[in-house]
């Protein structure tokens, strides 16, 4: 089944540190992190958090003598908040970006000033490599206000983040394990679990970070190809690209 297009190439990207990417190639395992372990402390519960904040604000306003509010508003928001808080502790995500282009902001967020690796992969190839029918995946929604908390579904919560993170343009691969249905072949870690994958490298390509000098780029390219990755699918970042460095990268064995 072909996934709905998420951008012009229907391709996902992910920024890695150098060590992180080499570890990924060597282990052939993808990490899924528990939602309560993410930097955004409201990940997986942003809507109920906003609803609770709004209810508390209204409550303070009413106590000051302005307006009215149903007595259950705060209680209902708090109840949903507690449910979301518990629910997300059994939801695990691998976060990618749907940007068609490099992002200077994301290079700096996930690597040391562009000293890293950008890995790009066709969406369907990545989903197929995971090979688990329980996998859910779609683009994240960035919320400016609360949703209808009367809905029993948690899908909006686990695919919703605060608007402050919208520069990520995140596409989320996710396992909802609230029925104690962790993947059979998972390997537990401190922050989530690792899952073995079988990825067709012909559906992928790599860009080396703009912060790497020519010598380091050559060394990293060599290290990557040692794991069987095709050298003709490795390129330099286009942010500070220059022909001399590119030539150095490609003709390293002719000197």
Buried (B, 14 or more C-beta within 10 A) or exposed (E): EEEEEBBEEBBBBBBBBBEBBBEBBEBBBBBBBBBBBBEBEBBBBBBBBBBBBBBBEBBEEEEEEEEEEEEEBBEBBBBBBEBBBEBBBBBBBBBBBBBBEBBEEBBBEBBEEBBBBBBBBBBBBBBBBBEEEEBBBBBBBBBEEBBEBEEEEBEBBBBBBBEEBBEBBBBBBBBBBBEEEBBEEBEEBEEBBBBBBEBEBEBBBBBBBBBBEBEBBBBBBEBBBEBEBEBEBBBBBEBEEEEEBBEBBBEBEEE
